[in-house]
Amino acid sequence: MKNYLRIFALFILFVTALPFCSLGQKFLTTSRRDTADLTFSGTKINPYDIQFDQSGSLSISGYVDCYFSAYSDTVNTLGFVKFPTISPRKNQFGLNMAQVSAKYVSKRFRCTTTLFTGDVPKSAWSDVYNHIQEANMGFQLYNKLWLDVGFFRTHIGLESIQPRENMTLSLATTTYYEPYFLSGAKLTYQHNDQWNFQINIFNSFNQFIDNNQSKAYGLSLSHNPNQSTSLTFSSILSDEISSSKIKRPRLYNNLCYTYKTIKWTVGAELNYGTQKKTDSIADSHFDQMYSGLLAIKYRITPDWSLYGRSEFFDDPNEILTGPVYNSNHQIIGPKIAGGTAGIEFKPIPNSYIRAEYRSLNNLDGNIFVDKNAQPTSQRNEFLIGIGVWF
């Protein structure tokens, strides 16, 4: 014990005498002070000024999106139609979202935070972090290798929850059942302008907060052979059963293709998912689901465009859909086909005005209820939307 006290006393003596010796003065004057060090500064009466990284750039942006909708089916107790996300309220004007984003980007660090409000976060977002669309940060590990952690918007699928990033106003049924938001970590390697690789781990398939002890693991690969074409494959392995004693692993695979020219925009998506039927080791059978969409836009003039989309979704064993009831109050796996047609006007480049018609048909039973309270297999939609970002 006495030896430790002697060593500690010598260390204190050395640190105290260091500024007064010639070697110490040379060391202190030639070493670079860490001006961003916050150690022991939080409780100071008059904290010293902190110098931040001057090599990075901070950008603030906003986005507002409004709509009017008309649906042929009824709404639920919350006032939303079936499959609610974008334009979820019936026969009224609404606000899809009003959001503000802050992005900080430097050579070795990046951060993104987006807060939003409106009908989209109320109808389809996290119950816990309702107004956080994304909040993540990352740093460069080595050259082209980055590690990002936090809350993310999904990278899976062709369509986004922000209407400005889509061709249509409505979301396809397959998009509705894909993840909207994820929390975890991403390890990304950008090999060059044509190839990107990513592996990730998330709390859940579509939650910010983990619902069990199992994590979701994924990988993504994107290839951009030229400026017009992109191809992206994503796969995510998860187990969404709330009980830790039951294991029913699910594998969801997504393939997206886009082609963009001055006149044409084409997007296609294919999905295939499997999930183990039971938690029994002896049972090797798996349930399956399929879905896809094809969307095409033709720009007539720089301001006017026509667009259309076809979609298909088949989940016979309710891998993703959960409780969807038919007219006999039985849970079924929906088998839905749909078509959308619309027109878009862009008064300025960072805005749009769209009007579209959409028809959805469930091919295996009545899952909608019309205005006369009668079960039906079809829903008709008419949407008008306007958005601007700055």
N, C-alpha and C positions, 0 to 999 in steps of 0.2 A: 504493500500500500504506500509506503514511504517513497519507494522508487517512482511510482506513478505521480506522486505529488511533486517530486523533484523535476520530473520531465515536464509536467504541466507548468511549473514555475519558470523553467528555462524557456519554454515556448512563449509565455507571456512576456518575459524579459526581451526575447528576440524580436517579437512583434512591436513592442514599445520602442526599442532602440533602433529599429530599421529605418525610420525617416531621418535619423540624425547621423547615420554613418554614410560615407561617400558612396558605397555600393548600393545601399538602400535608396539614396536620393537618385542615383542614376536609374535604378529599376523603376521607381515611381514616376520619373519624368519621361521615360522612354516607353513604358507600357501604356496600352490604350485603355482608357476607362470605359467600363460598360455603362453607358448613359441610360440604357433602358432597364437597368436593374431596379426592381421594385422592393427588394428585401428590406424589411423594417421601415418602409416608408408610409404604410397605410395609416398609421396612427399619429403621424407628425402634425404639429400645430400648423406649420407652414412647409408643406412638402416641396422638395426641389422640383424644378421643371424636368419632365421626362422627354427625351428625344426619341422619336419613333423612326421606323424605317422610312427613309425618304425616297427609296427606289420604287416603291409600290404606288399604285393608283387606286383611288376610291371613286366609285360611281354610284349614284343614286338614281333609281328609275321607278316609274309608276305605271299602273295599268288599271283601266276601268272598263267593265263590260256589262251592258244592260240588255234586256230581252223582253219580248212579248211572246207568249206561248198559247196554243190552243190544242187540247188533247181530246180524243173521243172517249177515253176511259175515266174512271173516277180516281179520287185521291185517297191517301191513307189518313190516319188520325193526325199526322204532322202536317198535312196539307201538301204532300208531295205525291207525284204519280209513281207508278211502278218503274223500277230501275232509275232512281233519281240521281242526277249529278248536275249536268249543265241544263239550264232552263227547267228546273224541277217543278215549278208551280203551274197551275192550270188556269187559263183564261184571265191572265193578269200581267201587268208589267212587273218586272223584277230585276234585281241586281245579281248577276252571276258572281262577280267578285270586284272588289276594289283593293288593290294591293300595292305595297311599296317594297322595293328591294334595295339592298346595299351589298355591293361587291368590292372586295379588296383583293388586288392581284399584284404580286411582286414576283421576282425571279424565283424565289424559293418558298413562297407561302401564298395561300389563297384562302378566301373566306366568302361565304354567301349566306345572306339572311333575307328571307322573304316573309312578311306578315300580310295576312289578308282577312277580309270579312265578306259576307254576302251569303247567297243561297247555296253555293257550292260547299263551303266549309260546314254549313249547317246540315246539309242533306247527305254528304258523302265523306266527310273527313273525320279525323280522330276526335273521340269524345274527350280525351284528356288534354291534348294540345290542339285545340280547335282552330286557333288563329295562326299557328305556325305552319307555313307551307314547306319551308326548308330552312335549315340552320346547320351548316356544316363548314368544316375547315380542313385544310390539308397542307402538307409540306413535301418538299422534294427530298426523297431518300437518296437517290443517286441518279444523276443525269436525267433520263426520261422516265424515271420511276417515281410515282407519287402515291402517298397514303392520305386518304380523306376519311374523316370520321364525323358522325353527327346524324342529323335528320335530313333525309333526301326525298325529293320527288322521284317517282319511279323512272327507271331507264328501260323498263320492259314494255314492249308494244309500240304501235305506230302512232297512236293518238295520245294527246295530252289532256289534262284537266283544264288547261288554259285554252279557250276557244281560238285565240289568235294563232296558236301553233297547230291548228287542225285545218283540214279542208272544209269540213262541215260544222254546223252548229251543234248537232246532237252527237252523242258518243255511240259507237257501235256496241252491240250487246257483249261482244267478246272483250271490249275495252272496259266495260262496266265491271266485269268479273276479274280482270287483271289487277295486280297491285297498284294502288294510287300513291302510297307513301311507305317509306322504309326507314329504319334506323339501324345504324351499325357502322361498318368500316368497309372501304373499297381500296384495293391495291391496283393501280392502273399503270400500264406500261404503253406509252405511245411510241411505237417503233419508228414510224415515219408518218407522212401525210396520208398514207394509204391504209395502214394497219394499226389497230388498237386492241390491246388485250386487257382484261380485267377479271380479278377474282374478288369475291366479297363475302361478308358474313353479316347477317341481319338478325334482329330479334324475332321477326316473324315474317310470314308471307305478305301481309298487308296490315301491319300495325306498327305504331311507334313503341308501344309497351308490350313486352313479351307476355304471351298468354299461357305459356307452359315452360318446361325446362329445356325444350329443344330449340335450337337455333336453325335459321335458314341459311343455306350455303349456295352460292351461285357463281357462275362465270359468264362472261360476255366476250364476243369477238366481233369486231366491225372491220369491214373492208370497203374502201372508197377507191375503186380503180381509176376514176376520173372525176371531174368536177360535177358531172351530171348524175352519177350513179352511186348508190350506197347499198350495202348488204350487211345486216346485223343479226347475229344469233345470240340468244340469251337462254340460259337454263338455270332453274332454281330448285333446290331440293329442300323440302321442309316436312314438318310433322305438326299439323294444326290441331290435333286432338288435345283437348284441355286437360285430360287425365294423364298423369305421368306414368301410369301403369299400363296404358294402352299405346301401342306403337302402330301407326298407319302412315308410313312414309309416302310422300307425294313428290312426283317429279313433273315440273311444268317446263315445256320447251316452246320458245317463241322465235320465229324467223320473220324478219321485216326486209322489204325491198322498196327503194324509192328511186325515181327517175325524174329529173327536173331540167326543163329547158325554158326558153323565153315564153313559148306558147303552151307547153304541156307540163303537167305535174301528175305523176302516177305513183300510187302507193299500194302495196300489197302486204298482207300479213297472214301467216299460217301458224296455228298453235296445236300442240298435242300434249295432253296430260295423262298421267297414270297415277293411281293410288291403290295401295294394298287393300284388299277387301276387308280383312279382319286382322286382329293382332296376333292370330295364331301362327306359330312358326310353320306348322304343317300345311297351312293354306298358302299356296304360291300364286293364287289368282289375283289379278289386278283389274280394277275398274279403269275405264278410259273415257276421254272426252276429246272433241275436235272442234275447231272454230277457225274462222278466217274472214277476211274482208278484202275488197278491191275498191279503190277510190281513184277517180280521174277528174282532173280539172283542165279546161281549155280556156286560155286567155284570149278573148275576142279583141280587146283593145288593152292598153296599159291600165285602164280603170275598170273594165267590165270583164267578168268571167262566168262561165257555166261549169257546174260540177255535178257529179253523181257518185253514189257509193252503193255497192251490194254487200251484204253480210250474211254470215251463217254461223250458228252456234248450236252445238249438240253436246249435252252433258247428261246422258241418260241415268247415271248413277249418282248424280249430285255431288261430284267431286268439288266443284267450286260454288255451285248455286245455293246449296243449303235448302231452307224451307220455301219452295215456290209451290203454291197450292192451285189446284184446278177447281172447277165449279162444284165438285163433290167434296171439297175440303181435304183432298188427298195430296200428299207431297209428291211431286213429280220432278223428273229431270227435264227441263225445257229443251225443246228442239225448235229453234227460232230462225226464220229467214226474213230478211228485210231489204228494202230499197229506199234510197234517198236521192232527191234531185233538188238543186237550188241554183241561185244566182247571187253573185257577189259584186259589189261596187266599192272601189277604194278611192274616196275623195282626196286623201293624202296617203303617202306610202305607209305610214305608221298608224293606219286605221283600217276598218272595214265596216261595211253594212251588208248583211246577208238576209235572204229570205229563202226558206226551204220547206219542202214537203217530205214526209217520211211515213212509210207503212211498215209495221211489224206484224208477223204472223207466226203464231206458235203452231207447229205442225202436229202436235201430239196432245191436244186438249185445250180447253178454255181456261186461260189464266188472267184475262182482262175482264173488267166489268164496265159496260157502256153507261151512258147517261141515264138510261131507263132502268138501271140496276139489273141488267140481264147479262149473264156470262157470255163471253165472246172470245174467239181466238185471235182477233185482229185489233190493232190500235192504229189510228191515224193521227198524225201530228202536223201542225203548221207552226213554224218558228220564225221570228224576226229578231235579229241581233245586231248590236252595234258596239264596237270596241275601239279604244284608242290607247296608245302607250307612248310614254315620253321619258 
